[in-house]
Amino acid sequence: MKAAWVVLQWLMTAAFVLSTVVQWNDPDPIPWMAIYGGAAVLSAWAALRPFGYPWWAPALVAVIALVWSTTLLPQVWGKVRIAELFEAWEMKSPRIEVAREAGGLLIVTVWMAVTALVRLALHP
């Protein structure tokens, strides 16, 4: 199980690093690079030191991402179809961009929550 956990953490580290890099040309890159970069650092930490990281660090990132996503979701809930998010790489409309941003934050929320909970459950 430990090996699978390490592999998953490295995969998520790569995904979060890629997410950080593509924010460079965003109109407001700093907060986005910070949240994705923070998730990348914590995933790498969890991969390098399985169960040797503080549970509260990924929990904090999860809470920040969750609160942030709840500020975006009302702008797009029921206004964007899931398929629209994957129809093109470029931004087709502001509402699709906001929906993608909210989705990215929810991915950070879920993975950081899993990372915190696994740490608490297996090594309190």
TAMONOR-V829982 format. One line per field, one symbol per residue. ss: DSSP state (a for helix, b for strand, c for the rest). burial: 1 if it has 9 or more other C-alpha atoms within 8 Angstrom, else 0. Layout:
ss: ???
burial: ???
This chain:
ss: caaaaaaaaaaaaaaaaaaaaaaaacccaaaaaaaaaaaaaaaaaaaaccccccaaaaaaaaaaaaaaaaaaaaaacccccaaaaacccccccaaaaaaaaaaaaaaaaaaaaaaaaaaaaacc
burial: 0000111011011111101100100000100111111111111111100110101011101110110111011001000100011000000000111111111011011111101111110000
